[in-house]
């Protein structure tokens, strides 16, 4: 790197292909999946009673990355516990969304590659 060359003009070997159309499409698809999951979380916590419902709504609203929602899954599933059919369907919807976004989020099985 030349001493007078700004860092953002130097190509980075750690980021090959940045800016190519298929990379942009992958980023858009990932963002769309996050937004859909965040909407599902917002719907799930919308009618939870205060004070935990208020806290969960604030946390979900402030989520900026899929990891934020992943970290909130325990409290949200805990708040949706019970046999009510509506809560049950919301839990299933959230699980499907998390499974789609986080490929390794399923339960561990006894079968694994060596």
Secondary structure, DSSP 8 states (H G I E B T S, - for coil): --TTS-GGGS--TTSTTTT-HHHHHHHHHHHHHHHHHHHHHHHHHTT--TTHHHHHHHHHHT--SHHHHHHHHHHHHHHT-SS-HHHHHHHHHHHHHHHHHSTT-S---S----
